[in-house]
Amino acid sequence: MKTVAVLLFPDFLLLDMAGPIEVFSIANRYLDSADHYQISVVGTEQTAIRASCGVAVQADQFIDQAPDAFDLLLVPGGPGAYNGDHSAFRPWLMRAAQQSTRYGAICTGAFILGKAGLLDGHRVTTHWHYIERLIACCPKAEVCSDQIFIHDGKLLTSGGVTAGIDLALSIVAEDHGKKVALDVAKVLLVVMTRQGGQAQFSPLVASVAAQQSPVTVVQNYVLEHLEEEFTIERMASLATMSSRHFARVFAREVKMTPMEFLQSARIDKARSVLESTDWPLKTIAHRSGFGSVRHMRFLFGEKLGLTPSQYRKQFG
């Protein structure tokens, strides 16, 4: 029997707790009793703990009475994860994470692990909206933005909210085989393997900085004229810089090359149109600057793991 514990704190996200717990609970229906997951909720407060949605949950045990080791210890996300004070329970968490077989975070629970130094030296992820914030918070971690979940040794992290279900399914598959995990996925009406990663949901191009600089001038011009043809030389001329100097400055300020920015901006534009119109793909490819449906389809597959038609079916 494997022990699974979820650590609760004020202002946690209820679905981050309930999603993975339901996966393990349903898995028990398909397992021999000796192989069951023994699920418990550990509270950082002795009273019922209120989730961000207002629901109060009574934990099974307070951290002072809880074991220091589990087969799996999970920390959910929520506003309390990235805005709360975790100093009171951090020593217990650090000790329990080190002694548990596996530990991890659902969604923004990564911030709690990160502030305890438990992400340092690992590949990790979190909800796409908080990627930049986690990078700033945990400079010693390798933060990835394009994956639903990541297993890195004994550390497990996942993207936004329902990605906790994906992570839990992957753990069941690892523990008891793909068939059991697939049976659980069917009960929950979810797919075992999602097409693509978090890039499907997140903008590939971050908001352009408000201050005017040669680079932001070029960025804004590109965003407003995506149907035009662009080369490094043309963008450099808009910034009144040499091509080599412009490419260096752009990459330093934007964290991607000028051509990567252009491609990502075109994909974002096409995604927006696919979500909001029934225009033919040929029209969307032209308006977004791809030149052809074939080129648009190739870049969608490379960046999002979906074709434009699949994207429209899923999000349109």
Solvent accessible surface area in square Angstrom, and as a share of the most:
residue,aa,sasa,rsa
1,M,124,0.56
2,K,65,0.28
3,T,43,0.25
4,V,2,0.01
5,A,0,0.00
6,V,4,0.02
7,L,0,0.00
8,L,0,0.00
9,F,3,0.01
10,P,61,0.39
11,D,60,0.31
12,F,0,0.00
13,L,49,0.25
14,L,49,0.24
15,L,78,0.39
16,D,1,0.01
17,M,22,0.10
18,A,33,0.25
19,G,5,0.05
20,P,2,0.01
21,I,30,0.15
22,E,83,0.37
23,V,0,0.00
24,F,0,0.00
25,S,45,0.29
26,I,6,0.03
27,A,0,0.00
28,N,27,0.14
29,R,168,0.61
30,Y,95,0.36
31,L,22,0.11
32,D,107,0.55
33,S,81,0.52
34,A,72,0.56
35,D,62,0.32
36,H,50,0.22
37,Y,6,0.02
38,Q,101,0.45
39,I,50,0.25
40,S,20,0.13
41,V,17,0.09
42,V,0,0.00
43,G,0,0.00
44,T,19,0.11
45,E,74,0.33
46,Q,127,0.56
47,T,94,0.55
48,A,47,0.36
49,I,1,0.01
50,R,144,0.52
51,A,4,0.03
52,S,43,0.28
53,C,87,0.52
54,G,35,0.34
55,V,73,0.42
56,A,45,0.35
57,V,26,0.15
58,Q,117,0.52
59,A,13,0.10
60,D,100,0.52
61,Q,50,0.22
62,F,38,0.16
63,I,16,0.08
64,D,109,0.56
65,Q,124,0.55
66,A,11,0.09
67,P,67,0.42
68,D,47,0.24
69,A,48,0.37
70,F,13,0.06
71,D,37,0.19
72,L,1,0.00
73,L,0,0.00
74,L,2,0.01
75,V,1,0.00
76,P,0,0.00
77,G,0,0.00
78,G,4,0.04
79,P,41,0.26
80,G,7,0.07
81,A,0,0.00
82,Y,31,0.12
83,N,104,0.53
84,G,31,0.30
85,D,119,0.62
86,H,5,0.02
87,S,61,0.39
88,A,96,0.75
89,F,10,0.04
90,R,61,0.22
91,P,79,0.50
92,W,12,0.04
93,L,1,0.00
94,M,71,0.32
95,R,97,0.35
96,A,0,0.00
97,A,0,0.00
98,Q,118,0.52
99,Q,104,0.46
100,S,3,0.02
101,T,87,0.50
102,R,25,0.09
103,Y,12,0.05
104,G,0,0.00
105,A,0,0.00
106,I,1,0.00
107,C,6,0.03
108,T,3,0.01
109,G,0,0.00
110,A,0,0.00
111,F,3,0.01
112,I,1,0.00
113,L,1,0.00
114,G,9,0.09
115,K,84,0.36
116,A,9,0.07
117,G,36,0.35
118,L,16,0.08
119,L,0,0.00
120,D,58,0.30
121,G,70,0.68
122,H,49,0.22
123,R,91,0.33
124,V,0,0.00
125,T,0,0.00
126,T,0,0.00
127,H,38,0.17
128,W,76,0.27
129,H,122,0.54
130,Y,45,0.17
131,I,10,0.05
132,E,124,0.56
133,R,107,0.39
134,L,0,0.00
135,I,76,0.39
136,A,83,0.64
137,C,48,0.29
138,C,4,0.02
139,P,111,0.70
140,K,148,0.63
141,A,14,0.11
142,E,100,0.45
143,V,25,0.14
144,C,19,0.11
145,S,56,0.36
146,D,80,0.41
147,Q,62,0.28
148,I,19,0.10
149,F,64,0.26
150,I,5,0.03
151,H,65,0.29
152,D,39,0.20
153,G,72,0.69
154,K,70,0.30
155,L,1,0.01
156,L,2,0.01
157,T,1,0.00
158,S,0,0.00
159,G,0,0.00
160,G,17,0.17
161,V,41,0.24
162,T,61,0.35
163,A,2,0.01
164,G,0,0.00
165,I,25,0.13
166,D,11,0.06
167,L,1,0.00
168,A,1,0.01
169,L,1,0.01
170,S,23,0.15
171,I,0,0.00
172,V,0,0.00
173,A,26,0.20
174,E,107,0.48
175,D,38,0.20
176,H,48,0.21
177,G,33,0.31
178,K,135,0.57
179,K,148,0.63
180,V,22,0.13
181,A,0,0.00
182,L,67,0.33
183,D,27,0.14
184,V,0,0.00
185,A,0,0.00
186,K,127,0.54
187,V,64,0.37
188,L,49,0.24
189,L,164,0.82
190,V,57,0.33
191,V,95,0.55
192,M,41,0.18
193,T,111,0.65
194,R,67,0.24
195,Q,96,0.43
196,G,32,0.31
197,G,12,0.12
198,Q,4,0.02
199,A,9,0.07
200,Q,5,0.02
201,F,78,0.32
202,S,13,0.08
203,P,78,0.49
204,L,36,0.18
205,V,19,0.11
206,A,77,0.59
207,S,112,0.72
208,V,34,0.19
209,A,48,0.37
210,A,100,0.78
211,Q,123,0.55
212,Q,136,0.60
213,S,28,0.18
214,P,64,0.40
215,V,2,0.01
216,T,7,0.04
217,V,65,0.37
218,V,1,0.00
219,Q,11,0.05
220,N,50,0.26
221,Y,62,0.24
222,V,0,0.00
223,L,65,0.32
224,E,128,0.57
225,H,51,0.23
226,L,7,0.04
227,E,91,0.41
228,E,50,0.22
229,E,152,0.68
230,F,14,0.06
231,T,71,0.41
232,I,42,0.21
233,E,111,0.50
234,R,81,0.30
235,M,0,0.00
236,A,1,0.01
237,S,71,0.46
238,L,59,0.29
239,A,5,0.04
240,T,124,0.72
241,M,46,0.20
242,S,69,0.45
243,S,39,0.25
244,R,186,0.68
245,H,82,0.37
246,F,0,0.00
247,A,32,0.25
248,R,133,0.49
249,V,10,0.06
250,F,0,0.00
251,A,40,0.31
252,R,150,0.55
253,E,89,0.40
254,V,29,0.17
255,K,166,0.71
256,M,45,0.20
257,T,59,0.35
258,P,3,0.02
259,M,70,0.31
260,E,77,0.34
261,F,1,0.00
262,L,3,0.01
263,Q,58,0.26
264,S,6,0.04
265,A,2,0.01
266,R,29,0.10
267,I,0,0.00
268,D,31,0.16
269,K,79,0.33
270,A,0,0.00
271,R,14,0.05
272,S,59,0.38
273,V,12,0.07
274,L,1,0.01
275,E,81,0.37
276,S,90,0.58
277,T,44,0.25
278,D,128,0.66
279,W,86,0.30
280,P,87,0.55
281,L,37,0.19
282,K,162,0.69
283,T,44,0.26
284,I,0,0.00
285,A,1,0.01
286,H,119,0.53
287,R,113,0.41
288,S,0,0.00
289,G,14,0.14
290,F,10,0.04
291,G,70,0.67
292,S,50,0.32
293,V,34,0.20
294,R,200,0.73
295,H,76,0.34
296,M,0,0.00
297,R,104,0.38
298,F,128,0.53
299,L,5,0.02
300,F,0,0.00
301,G,37,0.36
302,E,110,0.49
303,K,71,0.30
304,L,2,0.01
305,G,38,0.36
306,L,2,0.01
307,T,44,0.26
308,P,1,0.00
309,S,64,0.41
310,Q,71,0.32
311,Y,4,0.02
312,R,60,0.22
313,K,183,0.78
314,Q,91,0.40
315,F,60,0.25
316,G,66,0.64
